[in-house]
Every structure is written in C-alpha cells, then in structure tokens.
Amino acid sequence: MKKTLIVIFLLLNTLLSRADEGMWFPQLLQQLNIADMQMRGLKITAEDIYSVNKSSLKDAIVLFGGGCTGEIISKQGLLLTNHHCGFGEIQSHSTLEHNYLKDGFWAQSLKDELPCPGLSVSFIISINDVTAQFNEVLKEGMSEQTRNEKIKELASQIEKKAVDGTQYEAKVRQFFSGNEFYLITTETFNDVRMVGAPPSSIGKFGGDTDNWMWPRHTGDFSLFRIYANKENKPSAYNEENIPFVPRSALTINIGGVSEGDFTMVYGFPGRTQEYISSYAEEMTLNTTNPERIKVRTEKLRIMDNAMRSSEQLHIQYAAKQSSVSNGWKKWQGESKGLTESNGLEKKVMFEEEFNSWLNNNPIQKQKYGKVLPALQMLYSSNRPYISANNYYSEAAYGAELLAYSLNFQGLVDISNTTQIDQNKLATEKNKLFNTISDFYRDFDLQTDKKFFQSLLLMFDKNVPDSLKPIYFIQQRVNFNGNFEKWSDYIYTKTIFKDSVTVHKFLESYKPGMSKKIVNDPAYKLMESIASIYKLNIAAKVNGMTLELGRLNRLYMAAQREMNPNKKYYPDANSTLRVAYGNVKSYFPRDGVKYNYYTTLDGIMEKYIKGSEEFDVSPKLLELYQRKDFGPYVFNGTVPVAFIATNHTTGGNSGSPVLNAYGQLIGTNFDRVWEGTMSDILFNPEICRNITLDIRYTLFVIDKYGEAKRLIQEMDIVK
C-alpha cells in the first residue's frame, strides 16, 4: 500500500510539473486552462485575462519593436520592457558627449522624452478562429504550392474585410504546422519615445558571462512612452502628439514573491519547435548549432577586441555584439540541455510509440505511414545544403561592407533598362542616400576587414568549392589564398569604404556609371556570393522547407489523432500567448541547489572594480552602503530577480510576469542556461524563466534615477 501511494504521488507530481509546459492561446483559456490555473493559485477569471467585450489584461500588453514584449504601466502610456529590447534605441541616441549606454538616461519631463524613428508597438484587438473558412478551400491532394497560393488569396480577403474602414491591421496566422488558422487584428502606434534607461553597469550587469545564467543580477529594463494624436489614435511622430491613454494599465505589486507562488507570463514568444521529429533535432544538435556557434565565436572575438580598444567602437558595436552573443550562448545551452536531458532519445522513443500506433490503426497508417521515413530522407539528403546555408548566412554575409554594397543592386537594375524611368532612378537614389548615415554610424573599416579575413576564410574552409561562386574561387587563387591581402585590396579600392565616398558617388551618379558599381571589388564579390546562394543553396533549402511544411503538417495532425485527449498548445510564432507556473528553486546538477531569488547583496559580491561586466557605479554603491532602499526593501536589501517554471522563449523578453491577481511583479528577461532547450524539449526539472523583480526596477527608477515623476504615474500596491 505504501509503495502504491508513493507511485501515485510521483505520478501526480509529474503531471503537475508537466502543467508548467505550454504557451497557450489567451482566447481559449476558459476552454482549456482556467481550471488548472485556478487550482495552481490564480484568483482572477479568464475574461480578466483576455476579453474583446471589456478592458482586460491583454489591453496592457504590446508587441514591442517586432521582436520583444512590453507592458503599459500607467494611464499615460508609460511602457516597460527589457534593457536589451530597448538597447538599439539607447545606442542610437548615444554619443561620446551623451553616452546613455554608459551613463543611463532619465527624461526629466515629457518634452525631454526622445523620439525613436522606426520603433513601433502593437496591441491585440482580437483573435478569431477562421480555420473553417480555409478548410472549405484546402482540399486533399492539392500540391503544396497550390495550397499556399489558396491560403494567401483567402487570407488577403479575410484580412481586408476585417479592418475595412478602421485604423486597425489584420493578419491571418497559421498554427499547428498549418492545421489551424486565426485572424489577428492589431492596432499599431509609431510614435514611441525613450523615457528612461539605467546605465549598462545595471542594465547589462554580468554581461556575456552571466547571460542565460542563474543566479542573475541584471537590471534588465528600459522605459518608453506611446504617443497618439489628440483623438488618442495612432499617428506618425508629431510634436503635437500627446501621451496615449490605454484601455488598460497594469497595477504594480511590491509585496514580493515566495516559493510556490502562482506566476503568469503574458507576451509574444517568438519560435519553438516542440513537435519536430528526431531527424530535425539531430540536425540541430550535430550540424546547425555547432556550425553557428563556431562562426559566432570568431565574430565575437573580433568585436570584443575592437570594443575594448576605444569608447567610440564600444558604442558602435554594442548592439551588434549583444545580438550576436545572445544566440551564440543560447545555442550552447540548448545543445547542452538536450544532451543531458536525453532529448534525442526521447524523440526516438516517441516515434517508436507513434509507429506502434500506426501499425495498430490501418486507416492512420495509410494516411501517415510515410511521414517519418520521408522526414528522415529529407534531412539526410539535404545535410550538405543545410550546412552550406549556415556558413553562407553566418560567415559569407558576415563582412558588413560586402552586405551593404548589395543595396546598390536596385540602382544597377534600373540603370540597365532600355528606357530608364527617371522617377524610379531618383527614388532609388534617395533611398540609398537615407541608408548612408544609418550604416556608417556603426561601421568601422578596420574591424570589418578583420571580419572579412576571418569569416570568409572560415566560409572557404567549410563549404565545398562546388557550392561556392566561381568568382570567389578565382579571386582566392589570384591572392594565393591570402585573405589579408585580398581584404586590403577590396577595402582600399571599393567605393563603399566610407560615407563620404559613397555620398559623392551618389551625388554625381548617372546611369552610365552603373559599371563602376558592377566592377567594384566589394560589390562584385558579394553579388557573386548572393547569386550562387540564391541559385544553389536557397533554392534547395526553400524546396526542402516547402516539403517540410507538408510533412510537418501531417505529422502534427497525426500526433493529435494519436493523443486526442491531450491539451495541445501551438508552437510559438510571435503571437500573443499565456504561460503559467510557480516560483520554484531548482537543482541544475548533482549537489547543486539554486534558491529562487537574488538580491542587491549578490551584486556587491560579484562587484569587480573596473570590470567591463561586473563594475558597479559609485551611486549604486553609495545607495547600498547607506541602505537607502525606500519601500522596495526585503530582509534588509533589495530583491533583484527570481525564477519560476513558466515556459518562455525569445520574444517573451520584456513580458510582464503577473501574480495570482494579474498584478505586475516583474519583467521576464531570460531563461536559465541549462533550460534553453525548452524551445525543443520542455524539462520541468530544469526549465526556469528568469524575472527581474519589479522592486529592483522601481528602486533603480526612484532612488538611482531620481525619476519620481515616473513613480507617481504608476498604480503601486503592496
């Protein structure tokens, strides 16, 4: 009897743990999840989380800049997201005279808030299932190309009808590998201004060393504000615009968290692959991740050396370095987690069960029996092209000057037409003029030469000549394989070497000068790379992707037929989702236990004076020594971060982490390194999301930034 109870307890514990997995449709919570969520501690209703009939939490959540999440924290459109999400804007406003990356930025009034051209945020208005409409036109036996054309045609009709006569936008998105379709209606605001950001010594404390790691002490937040016209409608930037009044703003709770507390992450997770085959996972583990990591290791070495050499280069390459490093370290953790969790073996075991199910179900075997063998063959036969694609995208396009030169291809095409359209020519020239300052502001010729020398050599060594451009091979021979001499020639002779040369060239440009572009050594090399990539690599990979679409759709449908009682969530695709779990410490490896929270004390323990990653500003040191913590104190210090069992991924950066009452308790900004494989395999034992405690955010705004005007906007409870 005792043994039976132990087995039952272990089974229940496993089921509860597995409940942490999932990125759920907010509009289906009432149908699928609300009972489980309330059992785990939730105190509000499904309609409080998502509603189209009244104000709900969804109305305070935005897609920030296309790749992150943000949340509204005041009735004046004040927006909170991660420091790394706002990093590009912070960098773009930084100069040697006003280095906001180094010193931070706090707008003292509305008029001091800085415009961010090109930055937008989008609210979800509604999400509607339109699968039935697509099922009427998508027939079995249809070719994949025809199917995609039908989808595109019908989607366009549905989208247009949904927003006709409104300021909204609409997009039909596919889910469950194309087995379901949803119409997502949004409202986008393009006047977004930077309000506040801590210095990098807070916002990036720990740097690459601590990235994806726990325990974590990074104050990863930044503040923006949405502006609208006087009718509270979206508007392009205008000095007359006023702060946007949102439908909903989050209440902030500084009461803190304890082990076991319910938490909920509400945001726009980017991409997961929970339902892929073992063949796809094996490709990731043994080919794609190792190759991408290898190239980025070299790219980061070059960037780091450049950034250490001068403050100007540090500003220029800060955002690029952060972007490159993030994927580099994530892929390492993903591979490590999949290996240690026996992820590939688990996929193989599932496929054995799948085949057994097929063998016992003749109808399903007839329908799905060829799917796994076809997937195996597809990945096996395309491995050389997948590998080449990795090196083309990561290495061949790694020298920025070469990639920039391709922007002039449109000018060449227009110039070489029989009858030149002067309006098109003028438009193209103006477009190119507009790219000059943006590109060269963050470009350094000597650093880029090093990219060329190292990355093109790596490309050469790892891609067979049969998959390289003939021109590339000829030039390699001409320079006797000396990539340093080759780069000296290109970077001396090219018209793209600096902004002044490009500007003068465009000012005097006439159609007959297109030969100067075509024969430019940078353009000629990059055009040959792009052409052969498009012809030999991209065409093959795109063909594979088309067939994968068909096979994965069948495989996904089969999995749902095999387990009809299981609650399935669709893979992440940058659409609004809810994940939920509980605050929980964890054991990443034998003999190691990590507590569920970190504090300001830990920052001081890591502090290394003068360190690029672990230095602490004098002002923060002074606040700590005086114990001037305000209402954000907990056990004599300030909480910094905590971990929980929510299922998150890229795109959830900046997502609000909410308590049982739907109140903001923190901002999601990372995952633990050992659990980054959750994009492919969720392991409840080691997968944890990392949240910046709202008390540390407010402490920095209030005490460090002295931006009390922002604190006064917020609805704060305890």
Legacy VTK file of the C-alpha trace (Angstrom):
# vtk DataFile Version 3.0
C-alpha trace
ASCII
DATASET POLYDATA
POINTS 718 float
0.000 0.000 0.000
2.819 2.381 0.952
4.612 1.649 -2.327
1.384 2.286 -4.265
0.911 5.665 -2.579
4.478 6.633 -3.445
3.883 5.732 -7.102
0.638 7.744 -7.139
2.390 10.705 -5.506
5.202 10.611 -8.054
2.685 10.377 -10.903
0.683 13.344 -9.597
3.858 15.337 -9.063
4.901 14.625 -12.660
1.509 15.670 -14.003
1.599 18.913 -12.024
5.115 19.624 -13.248
4.151 18.997 -16.858
1.358 21.539 -16.435
4.086 24.214 -16.438
4.708 23.423 -20.101
2.785 25.366 -22.692
2.309 28.693 -24.456
-1.452 28.940 -24.537
-3.931 30.925 -26.621
-5.366 33.605 -24.294
-8.757 33.443 -26.022
-9.014 29.696 -25.238
-8.052 29.810 -21.547
-11.663 29.382 -20.422
-11.958 26.271 -22.557
-8.564 24.682 -21.888
-6.707 26.041 -18.877
-8.625 28.131 -16.384
-9.484 25.262 -14.020
-5.839 24.185 -13.840
-4.659 27.785 -13.444
-7.048 28.410 -10.575
-6.068 25.135 -8.925
-2.463 26.365 -9.034
-3.380 29.682 -7.409
-4.912 32.072 -9.981
-7.514 34.387 -8.397
-8.954 36.083 -11.493
-11.088 34.880 -14.392
-10.248 34.014 -17.977
-12.149 37.109 -19.125
-9.996 39.282 -16.867
-7.011 37.997 -18.844
-8.496 38.189 -22.341
-11.701 39.854 -23.442
-12.958 41.638 -26.535
-16.006 42.979 -24.718
-14.332 44.828 -21.859
-10.950 46.062 -20.734
-8.666 43.152 -19.837
-5.004 42.402 -19.236
-4.422 41.869 -22.968
-5.002 45.601 -23.492
-1.869 46.382 -21.471
0.409 44.060 -23.488
2.223 45.150 -26.662
4.449 43.634 -29.279
7.491 45.887 -28.889
9.576 46.633 -31.967
8.570 43.408 -33.677
10.704 41.108 -31.528
10.003 41.730 -27.833
7.087 42.303 -25.486
6.251 45.400 -23.465
3.593 46.295 -20.920
1.718 49.508 -20.125
2.300 50.624 -16.533
0.480 53.950 -16.387
-2.608 55.671 -17.742
-0.248 57.988 -19.638
1.081 55.275 -21.945
4.281 54.580 -19.989
5.752 51.326 -21.240
8.138 48.897 -19.538
10.305 46.394 -21.400
13.803 44.947 -21.136
17.014 46.955 -21.408
18.173 44.559 -24.121
14.910 45.129 -26.029
15.416 48.883 -25.941
19.157 48.576 -26.428
19.168 49.594 -30.083
17.271 52.795 -29.271
19.511 53.573 -26.298
22.543 53.057 -28.518
21.170 55.123 -31.396
20.721 58.113 -29.074
24.194 57.685 -27.542
27.201 59.778 -28.491
30.563 60.427 -26.879
29.031 63.597 -25.391
25.833 61.875 -24.226
26.686 58.230 -23.707
23.371 56.841 -22.480
24.732 53.304 -22.695
27.381 54.161 -20.126
25.565 56.757 -18.033
21.893 55.882 -18.409
19.083 58.233 -19.372
16.164 59.684 -17.415
13.849 62.191 -19.088
13.005 64.907 -16.577
9.760 65.843 -18.328
7.593 64.854 -21.267
9.430 67.285 -23.538
12.728 65.528 -22.747
11.498 62.137 -23.947
13.395 61.145 -27.082
11.703 60.173 -30.389
12.607 56.732 -31.741
12.122 56.731 -35.533
11.192 53.297 -36.834
10.115 51.927 -33.458
6.507 50.769 -33.181
4.305 48.883 -30.741
1.174 46.856 -31.481
-1.831 45.995 -29.324
-4.012 42.946 -29.903
-7.615 43.909 -30.617
-8.990 40.411 -31.238
-8.034 36.843 -32.147
-10.560 34.792 -34.125
-10.529 31.205 -35.374
-11.031 31.182 -39.149
-9.950 27.574 -39.741
-13.358 26.544 -41.096
-13.106 29.085 -43.924
-9.767 27.654 -45.011
-10.922 24.057 -44.743
-13.580 24.853 -47.328
-10.958 25.666 -49.996
-7.994 23.471 -48.990
-8.535 20.013 -50.442
-6.567 16.789 -50.024
-4.260 16.042 -52.914
-3.603 19.704 -53.595
0.051 20.448 -54.356
1.871 22.394 -51.663
2.423 25.324 -53.990
-1.260 25.470 -54.944
-2.233 25.130 -51.301
-0.025 28.063 -50.330
-1.481 30.177 -53.137
-5.015 29.408 -51.957
-4.056 30.299 -48.382
-2.524 33.597 -49.478
-5.541 34.511 -51.593
-8.136 33.721 -48.929
-6.086 35.285 -46.145
-5.901 38.549 -48.081
-9.676 38.609 -48.497
-10.342 37.878 -44.816
-7.796 40.454 -43.642
-9.159 43.214 -45.868
-12.752 42.602 -44.812
-11.805 42.551 -41.106
-10.266 46.027 -40.990
-12.049 47.873 -43.779
-12.891 51.392 -42.563
-10.801 51.146 -39.360
-7.300 52.152 -38.269
-6.591 48.515 -37.424
-4.450 45.965 -39.216
-5.156 42.249 -39.590
-3.122 39.164 -40.334
-4.094 35.525 -40.719
-1.558 33.309 -38.969
-1.102 29.546 -39.218
-0.869 27.289 -36.167
-0.151 23.624 -35.509
2.014 23.488 -38.638
-0.783 24.811 -40.838
-3.653 22.744 -39.456
-5.408 25.767 -37.929
-5.792 29.441 -38.903
-6.503 32.506 -36.768
-7.230 36.090 -37.746
-5.318 38.504 -35.502
-6.436 42.139 -35.510
-3.998 44.734 -34.149
-3.565 48.446 -33.589
-0.070 49.847 -34.171
1.452 53.046 -32.779
4.521 54.543 -34.456
5.288 57.465 -32.143
7.212 55.795 -29.332
9.710 57.785 -27.259
12.525 56.789 -24.923
11.830 57.764 -21.329
14.396 56.051 -19.150
17.180 53.501 -19.080
19.680 52.510 -16.422
23.394 52.576 -17.255
24.793 49.382 -18.746
26.500 48.691 -15.425
22.952 47.960 -14.197
21.059 47.078 -17.386
23.768 44.686 -18.617
25.400 43.813 -15.282
27.129 40.457 -15.701
27.430 40.890 -19.484
28.048 37.787 -21.552
29.379 35.872 -18.549
26.017 35.946 -16.766
23.820 35.883 -19.882
21.452 32.862 -19.759
22.785 32.025 -16.285
21.442 31.772 -12.752
21.943 33.283 -10.231
21.373 36.530 -12.135
21.691 40.166 -11.027
20.944 42.171 -14.179
18.664 45.218 -14.007
17.362 44.442 -17.486
14.715 47.125 -18.066
14.057 50.307 -20.025
11.133 52.707 -20.242
9.332 54.165 -23.249
6.095 56.045 -23.824
3.467 55.717 -26.534
2.198 58.948 -28.059
-1.019 59.449 -30.046
-2.861 62.303 -31.716
-5.428 64.373 -29.848
-8.119 61.800 -30.636
-5.952 59.116 -28.955
-5.406 57.449 -32.338
-2.158 56.191 -33.891
-0.107 58.905 -35.545
3.337 59.341 -37.032
5.717 61.350 -34.856
4.437 64.855 -34.340
5.410 67.414 -31.723
1.712 67.982 -31.129
1.095 64.344 -30.188
0.228 63.623 -26.555
0.713 60.599 -24.276
-1.552 57.717 -25.274
-4.365 56.793 -22.874
-4.514 52.973 -22.854
-7.553 50.774 -22.459
-5.780 49.108 -19.549
-2.637 49.642 -17.483
-1.125 47.111 -15.118
-1.253 47.529 -11.370
2.172 47.015 -9.802
2.517 44.892 -6.663
5.643 45.292 -4.495
4.570 42.718 -1.922
7.137 40.265 -3.270
7.116 36.577 -4.139
7.590 33.361 -2.201
8.403 29.806 -3.198
5.352 28.200 -4.784
3.547 31.431 -5.703
1.491 31.368 -8.903
3.016 33.323 -11.780
1.853 34.051 -15.300
3.821 35.355 -18.293
1.813 37.245 -20.909
3.602 38.073 -24.134
4.718 37.299 -27.665
7.024 34.239 -27.636
8.998 34.044 -30.871
9.650 30.491 -32.033
9.555 26.992 -30.595
9.747 23.539 -32.195
8.188 21.255 -29.606
6.685 18.801 -32.126
9.575 18.262 -34.558
10.938 14.854 -35.496
14.112 13.276 -34.144
15.727 13.916 -37.533
15.191 17.670 -37.171
16.530 17.616 -33.618
19.585 15.604 -34.668
20.324 18.176 -37.383
20.141 20.957 -34.800
22.384 19.124 -32.340
25.062 17.865 -34.695
25.147 20.336 -37.574
23.333 23.655 -37.226
24.159 24.618 -33.638
27.866 23.630 -33.738
28.431 25.467 -37.023
26.678 28.650 -35.970
28.461 28.637 -32.623
31.855 28.237 -34.320
31.363 31.216 -36.637
29.942 33.472 -33.937
32.792 32.619 -31.558
35.184 34.159 -34.069
32.932 37.119 -34.780
32.613 37.874 -31.061
36.391 37.670 -30.623
36.839 40.367 -33.272
34.065 42.551 -31.868
35.280 42.260 -28.276
38.823 43.270 -29.239
37.509 46.279 -31.161
35.167 47.379 -28.372
37.936 47.235 -25.795
40.167 49.429 -27.950
38.056 52.614 -27.825
34.872 54.025 -26.334
33.684 55.044 -29.807
33.938 51.475 -31.099
32.261 50.238 -27.938
29.236 52.417 -28.724
29.243 51.458 -32.407
29.314 47.704 -31.861
27.451 47.362 -28.553
24.059 46.439 -30.035
25.610 44.179 -32.689
27.722 42.365 -30.117
24.730 41.858 -27.865
22.665 40.394 -30.706
25.413 38.034 -31.896
26.282 36.921 -28.373
22.711 36.183 -27.353
22.192 33.457 -29.958
25.754 32.165 -29.551
25.314 31.396 -25.857
21.700 30.255 -26.199
22.625 27.587 -28.773
25.342 26.260 -26.478
22.897 25.940 -23.589
20.268 24.401 -25.851
22.662 21.697 -27.059
23.887 21.044 -23.541
20.352 20.756 -22.166
19.155 18.473 -24.963
22.157 16.197 -24.497
21.897 15.998 -20.710
18.111 15.521 -20.849
18.426 12.770 -23.480
16.241 14.858 -25.761
17.087 12.967 -28.925
16.487 9.595 -27.286
13.093 10.802 -26.064
12.119 11.835 -29.594
13.165 8.406 -30.897
11.141 6.674 -28.170
8.077 8.742 -29.053
8.479 7.831 -32.718
8.609 4.161 -31.781
5.285 4.611 -29.954
3.972 6.514 -32.965
4.896 3.677 -35.337
3.325 1.158 -32.993
0.101 3.200 -33.015
0.171 3.305 -36.821
0.639 -0.457 -37.025
-2.480 -0.927 -34.903
-4.544 1.548 -36.929
-4.629 0.679 -40.655
-6.512 3.832 -41.692
-3.980 6.119 -39.962
-1.100 4.052 -41.309
-2.377 4.553 -44.825
-2.611 8.298 -44.186
0.543 8.930 -42.117
2.768 5.882 -42.547
5.204 7.559 -44.969
5.705 10.746 -42.952
8.648 9.763 -40.722
10.597 7.922 -43.459
10.124 10.947 -45.725
11.384 13.293 -42.995
14.423 11.091 -42.441
15.253 11.094 -46.154
14.683 14.842 -46.476
17.105 15.771 -43.705
19.688 13.201 -44.763
19.801 14.215 -48.413
19.862 17.939 -47.649
22.533 17.969 -44.929
25.244 19.430 -47.239
22.940 22.281 -48.220
21.829 22.950 -44.651
25.487 23.150 -43.617
26.336 25.439 -46.534
23.359 27.618 -45.650
24.741 28.020 -42.120
28.100 29.216 -43.410
26.606 31.485 -46.051
24.287 33.223 -43.581
26.722 33.418 -40.648
30.102 33.825 -42.417
29.795 34.831 -46.087
27.431 37.655 -45.144
29.494 38.463 -42.029
31.540 41.317 -43.520
29.134 44.248 -43.269
30.659 46.313 -46.068
30.078 43.496 -48.558
26.494 43.052 -47.444
25.871 46.816 -47.597
27.106 47.005 -51.186
24.198 44.818 -52.305
21.818 47.689 -51.507
23.009 49.201 -54.795
21.733 46.290 -56.891
18.416 48.065 -57.474
20.233 51.107 -58.810
22.157 48.898 -61.250
18.971 47.190 -62.437
17.170 50.490 -63.086
20.218 51.917 -64.872
20.448 48.948 -67.217
16.872 49.046 -68.508
16.307 50.015 -72.152
14.238 53.075 -71.266
15.279 54.421 -67.897
12.484 55.647 -65.644
13.932 58.853 -64.182
11.400 58.917 -61.332
12.364 55.392 -60.279
16.024 56.324 -60.552
15.563 59.405 -58.340
13.541 57.415 -55.801
16.202 54.710 -55.629
18.975 57.278 -55.187
17.066 58.971 -52.354
16.524 55.618 -50.686
20.253 54.924 -50.841
21.102 58.387 -49.515
18.943 57.560 -46.484
20.919 54.378 -45.762
24.302 56.098 -45.560
24.149 57.652 -42.102
22.473 54.618 -40.529
25.048 52.190 -41.872
28.269 54.146 -41.419
27.339 55.461 -37.980
28.019 51.978 -36.592
30.664 50.854 -39.077
34.429 50.660 -38.627
36.503 49.769 -41.681
39.423 48.138 -39.841
37.096 45.973 -37.747
35.156 44.955 -40.834
38.384 43.980 -42.610
39.026 41.552 -39.766
35.544 40.124 -40.265
36.388 39.596 -43.930
39.742 37.960 -43.210
38.416 35.525 -40.605
34.835 34.812 -41.663
35.446 34.477 -45.405
38.342 32.135 -44.631
36.040 30.078 -42.414
33.453 30.024 -45.202
36.124 28.849 -47.642
37.300 26.019 -45.405
33.867 24.644 -44.585
31.911 24.931 -47.839
32.906 22.726 -50.791
34.023 24.532 -53.951
31.079 23.020 -55.797
28.778 25.209 -53.686
30.852 28.404 -53.937
30.808 31.139 -56.592
33.321 30.700 -59.409
34.381 34.335 -58.930
35.163 33.666 -55.270
37.382 30.720 -56.234
39.130 32.749 -58.937
39.899 35.602 -56.545
41.103 33.206 -53.867
43.574 31.832 -56.439
44.583 35.333 -57.536
45.518 36.218 -53.973
47.110 32.793 -53.295
44.620 32.119 -50.529
45.851 35.146 -48.580
42.635 36.671 -47.238
44.509 39.516 -45.583
45.902 40.728 -48.926
42.536 40.169 -50.547
40.822 42.327 -47.916
43.484 45.050 -48.280
42.718 45.234 -51.989
38.929 45.313 -51.586
38.773 47.773 -48.700
41.207 50.152 -50.444
39.601 50.078 -53.889
35.887 49.945 -53.072
33.657 52.998 -53.321
31.855 51.736 -50.205
34.831 52.224 -47.862
33.384 55.324 -46.183
30.280 57.518 -46.120
31.944 60.481 -47.868
32.946 58.418 -50.895
29.504 56.845 -51.198
27.778 60.196 -50.816
29.908 61.832 -53.527
29.338 58.882 -55.838
25.556 59.103 -55.453
25.507 62.890 -55.868
27.203 62.639 -59.251
25.567 59.368 -60.306
24.329 58.937 -63.876
23.006 55.672 -65.399
26.228 55.141 -67.324
28.097 54.914 -64.012
26.459 51.607 -63.126
29.569 49.825 -64.411
31.509 51.361 -61.546
29.193 49.556 -59.123
29.218 46.295 -61.065
33.026 46.259 -61.223
33.539 47.403 -57.654
35.528 44.619 -55.891
33.234 44.554 -52.853
30.018 44.562 -54.871
31.336 42.068 -57.420
32.303 39.579 -54.723
29.081 39.978 -52.763
26.904 39.835 -55.870
28.573 36.553 -56.855
28.008 35.173 -53.338
24.373 36.288 -53.300
23.714 34.897 -56.789
25.131 31.441 -56.153
23.460 31.365 -52.749
20.102 32.122 -54.321
20.617 29.691 -57.187
22.201 26.705 -55.432
21.619 26.981 -51.682
18.463 28.984 -51.026
16.610 27.231 -53.850
17.457 23.847 -52.355
16.665 24.908 -48.780
13.421 26.578 -49.880
12.378 23.426 -51.701
13.142 21.440 -48.584
11.156 23.944 -46.499
8.158 23.567 -48.798
8.192 19.788 -48.413
8.809 20.118 -44.671
5.672 22.224 -44.456
3.628 19.377 -45.888
5.263 16.642 -43.815
5.209 18.574 -40.538
1.545 19.410 -41.060
0.749 15.724 -41.479
2.962 14.757 -38.536
1.298 17.340 -36.292
-2.182 16.186 -37.300
-1.156 12.569 -36.650
0.174 13.364 -33.181
-3.116 14.995 -32.241
-5.061 12.000 -33.562
-2.800 9.654 -31.623
-3.448 11.513 -28.332
-6.916 13.068 -28.766
-7.388 13.766 -25.040
-4.168 15.716 -24.658
-4.374 19.514 -24.473
-2.071 20.798 -27.203
-0.613 24.280 -27.412
0.720 25.514 -30.773
4.389 26.254 -31.294
5.316 29.875 -30.652
5.222 32.164 -33.686
5.317 35.698 -32.202
1.605 35.692 -31.410
0.095 36.523 -28.031
0.313 33.674 -25.511
-0.037 32.934 -21.814
2.360 30.691 -19.897
1.858 29.884 -16.237
3.687 28.122 -13.437
5.036 28.717 -9.968
8.023 30.326 -8.302
10.470 27.492 -7.728
14.123 26.920 -6.893
15.911 24.148 -8.760
18.729 21.614 -8.927
20.623 22.021 -12.219
23.115 19.242 -11.472
24.193 16.848 -8.772
24.924 18.508 -5.442
23.821 21.999 -6.549
20.670 23.795 -5.448
19.805 27.328 -6.513
17.485 29.496 -4.451
14.570 31.114 -6.265
15.674 34.735 -5.814
18.719 37.025 -5.841
19.355 40.377 -4.148
21.431 43.538 -4.268
23.834 41.803 -1.883
24.736 39.439 -4.719
25.612 42.372 -6.978
28.102 43.534 -4.378
29.518 40.017 -4.092
30.128 39.941 -7.866
31.439 43.534 -7.968
34.873 43.896 -9.599
36.068 47.486 -9.807
36.899 48.443 -13.386
35.477 45.235 -14.862
33.551 45.687 -18.104
30.908 43.224 -16.929
30.898 43.433 -13.107
31.686 47.033 -12.224
29.205 48.910 -10.019
28.577 52.636 -10.320
29.566 54.849 -7.360
25.962 55.975 -6.937
24.646 52.413 -6.577
27.466 51.657 -4.126
26.506 54.697 -2.080
22.815 53.722 -2.006
23.792 50.226 -0.897
26.139 51.420 1.822
23.531 53.863 3.168
20.857 51.157 2.853
18.697 53.758 1.149
16.264 51.240 -0.284
12.937 53.020 0.175
9.765 50.884 0.149
11.486 48.253 -2.017
13.443 46.693 0.844
13.193 42.980 1.689
15.150 41.432 4.565
17.473 44.419 4.718
18.276 44.506 0.991
16.571 44.850 -2.418
15.408 41.781 -4.374
16.808 41.717 -7.914
15.455 38.654 -9.748
13.539 35.418 -9.266
12.908 32.218 -11.187
9.728 30.268 -11.917
8.543 27.380 -14.043
6.873 29.382 -16.826
7.502 28.144 -20.371
9.126 31.050 -22.244
11.324 31.712 -25.244
12.758 34.587 -27.297
10.094 37.237 -27.816
8.996 36.829 -24.202
11.758 39.287 -23.371
10.026 42.217 -21.704
6.862 40.230 -20.979
5.048 41.105 -17.765
5.216 38.470 -15.062
1.952 38.637 -13.146
0.804 37.308 -9.800
-2.412 35.449 -8.983
-4.371 38.713 -9.137
-2.977 39.789 -12.505
-0.703 42.400 -10.925
2.796 43.111 -12.223
5.525 41.570 -10.062
8.359 41.552 -12.581
9.600 41.576 -16.154
10.662 38.390 -17.900
14.134 38.701 -19.410
15.854 35.339 -19.707
15.950 31.608 -19.081
18.445 29.525 -17.145
21.184 28.209 -19.419
20.530 24.561 -18.662
16.883 25.016 -19.718
17.246 26.855 -23.027
16.455 23.608 -24.807
12.823 24.277 -23.869
12.328 25.563 -27.436
12.520 21.903 -28.457
12.011 19.959 -25.232
10.490 21.292 -22.015
12.008 19.655 -18.950
10.131 20.761 -15.806
13.052 19.826 -13.587
15.466 22.383 -15.006
13.484 24.809 -17.187
13.092 28.144 -15.422
12.305 31.628 -16.684
14.232 34.497 -15.104
12.275 37.560 -13.998
13.524 40.991 -12.997
11.784 41.714 -9.696
9.659 44.847 -10.046
11.021 46.062 -6.710
14.530 46.369 -8.156
13.149 48.135 -11.246
11.334 50.689 -9.102
14.326 51.080 -6.766
16.544 51.965 -9.723
13.974 54.382 -11.206
13.228 56.006 -7.850
16.481 56.021 -5.920
19.127 55.720 -8.606
17.485 57.622 -11.461
15.644 60.036 -9.147
12.757 59.883 -11.611
9.978 60.226 -9.076
7.661 61.720 -11.678
7.542 58.272 -13.289
6.863 56.516 -9.992
3.976 58.902 -9.378
2.327 57.828 -12.646
2.111 54.206 -11.578
-0.565 52.387 -9.587
1.541 50.639 -6.920
0.106 48.356 -4.222
1.615 46.047 -1.642
LINES 1 719
718 0 1 2 3 4 5 6 7 8 9 10 11 12 13 14 15 16 17 18 19 20 21 22 23 24 25 26 27 28 29 30 31 32 33 34 35 36 37 38 39 40 41 42 43 44 45 46 47 48 49 50 51 52 53 54 55 56 57 58 59 60 61 62 63 64 65 66 67 68 69 70 71 72 73 74 75 76 77 78 79 80 81 82 83 84 85 86 87 88 89 90 91 92 93 94 95 96 97 98 99 100 101 102 103 104 105 106 107 108 109 110 111 112 113 114 115 116 117 118 119 120 121 122 123 124 125 126 127 128 129 130 131 132 133 134 135 136 137 138 139 140 141 142 143 144 145 146 147 148 149 150 151 152 153 154 155 156 157 158 159 160 161 162 163 164 165 166 167 168 169 170 171 172 173 174 175 176 177 178 179 180 181 182 183 184 185 186 187 188 189 190 191 192 193 194 195 196 197 198 199 200 201 202 203 204 205 206 207 208 209 210 211 212 213 214 215 216 217 218 219 220 221 222 223 224 225 226 227 228 229 230 231 232 233 234 235 236 237 238 239 240 241 242 243 244 245 246 247 248 249 250 251 252 253 254 255 256 257 258 259 260 261 262 263 264 265 266 267 268 269 270 271 272 273 274 275 276 277 278 279 280 281 282 283 284 285 286 287 288 289 290 291 292 293 294 295 296 297 298 299 300 301 302 303 304 305 306 307 308 309 310 311 312 313 314 315 316 317 318 319 320 321 322 323 324 325 326 327 328 329 330 331 332 333 334 335 336 337 338 339 340 341 342 343 344 345 346 347 348 349 350 351 352 353 354 355 356 357 358 359 360 361 362 363 364 365 366 367 368 369 370 371 372 373 374 375 376 377 378 379 380 381 382 383 384 385 386 387 388 389 390 391 392 393 394 395 396 397 398 399 400 401 402 403 404 405 406 407 408 409 410 411 412 413 414 415 416 417 418 419 420 421 422 423 424 425 426 427 428 429 430 431 432 433 434 435 436 437 438 439 440 441 442 443 444 445 446 447 448 449 450 451 452 453 454 455 456 457 458 459 460 461 462 463 464 465 466 467 468 469 470 471 472 473 474 475 476 477 478 479 480 481 482 483 484 485 486 487 488 489 490 491 492 493 494 495 496 497 498 499 500 501 502 503 504 505 506 507 508 509 510 511 512 513 514 515 516 517 518 519 520 521 522 523 524 525 526 527 528 529 530 531 532 533 534 535 536 537 538 539 540 541 542 543 544 545 546 547 548 549 550 551 552 553 554 555 556 557 558 559 560 561 562 563 564 565 566 567 568 569 570 571 572 573 574 575 576 577 578 579 580 581 582 583 584 585 586 587 588 589 590 591 592 593 594 595 596 597 598 599 600 601 602 603 604 605 606 607 608 609 610 611 612 613 614 615 616 617 618 619 620 621 622 623 624 625 626 627 628 629 630 631 632 633 634 635 636 637 638 639 640 641 642 643 644 645 646 647 648 649 650 651 652 653 654 655 656 657 658 659 660 661 662 663 664 665 666 667 668 669 670 671 672 673 674 675 676 677 678 679 680 681 682 683 684 685 686 687 688 689 690 691 692 693 694 695 696 697 698 699 700 701 702 703 704 705 706 707 708 709 710 711 712 713 714 715 716 717
